[in-house]
Amino acid sequence: MASDDRPNTGRAGEQAALDLYRGRGYRAVARNWRCGLGELDLILERADVLVFCEVKTRTGLAFGGGFEAVTEAKRRKLHGLAEAFLLSARISPATVRFDVASAHRGADGRVSVELFEDAF
């Protein structure tokens, strides 16, 4: 797959993850939320749980699965971004969870998602 198709691959992974969450009864609060610190892929809620989900989409396994790409430095960054989101939205949910959606886009364009709930 051409490297210039990465944005489409990433969007396809995010959409597949969002569809999976919606099927489990979650509501999207924000998608690709940005601030000066960076970007949060998906923010979702169900009942009293607010989920920040980092989506990593791969087309092959040469660099490992998406879950492995969420390093300790990335986790710290996501925590900071979540804090910024909560402050800007002026909300304080009962429970906050950080998930990782490891998506794989096959040559046929189909996307499969493995969800790691409460990943860090």
ChimeraX attribute file (.defattr): number of C-alpha atoms within 10 A of each C-alpha:
attribute: neighborCount
match mode: 1-to-1
recipient: residues
	/A:1	10
	/A:2	5
	/A:3	7
	/A:4	8
	/A:5	9
	/A:6	14
	/A:7	10
	/A:8	10
	/A:9	23
	/A:10	20
	/A:11	15
	/A:12	20
	/A:13	25
	/A:14	26
	/A:15	16
	/A:16	22
	/A:17	27
	/A:18	24
	/A:19	15
	/A:20	17
	/A:21	17
	/A:22	15
	/A:23	10
	/A:24	10
	/A:25	13
	/A:26	19
	/A:27	16
	/A:28	17
	/A:29	13
	/A:30	15
	/A:31	16
	/A:32	14
	/A:33	15
	/A:34	14
	/A:35	12
	/A:36	7
	/A:37	11
	/A:38	13
	/A:39	17
	/A:40	22
	/A:41	21
	/A:42	23
	/A:43	24
	/A:44	20
	/A:45	21
	/A:46	14
	/A:47	11
	/A:48	11
	/A:49	14
	/A:50	22
	/A:51	23
	/A:52	26
	/A:53	26
	/A:54	27
	/A:55	27
	/A:56	23
	/A:57	27
	/A:58	21
	/A:59	18
	/A:60	13
	/A:61	9
	/A:62	7
	/A:63	10
	/A:64	10
	/A:65	18
	/A:66	20
	/A:67	20
	/A:68	11
	/A:69	14
	/A:70	19
	/A:71	10
	/A:72	10
	/A:73	8
	/A:74	12
	/A:75	15
	/A:76	13
	/A:77	16
	/A:78	22
	/A:79	15
	/A:80	14
	/A:81	21
	/A:82	21
	/A:83	12
	/A:84	16
	/A:85	20
	/A:86	14
	/A:87	11
	/A:88	10
	/A:89	9
	/A:90	9
	/A:91	9
	/A:92	11
	/A:93	13
	/A:94	9
	/A:95	11
	/A:96	15
	/A:97	17
	/A:98	19
	/A:99	20
	/A:100	25
	/A:101	27
	/A:102	24
	/A:103	26
	/A:104	25
	/A:105	19
	/A:106	14
	/A:107	10
	/A:108	6
	/A:109	11
	/A:110	11
	/A:111	20
	/A:112	18
	/A:113	22
	/A:114	15
	/A:115	18
	/A:116	15
	/A:117	14
	/A:118	13
	/A:119	15
	/A:120	13
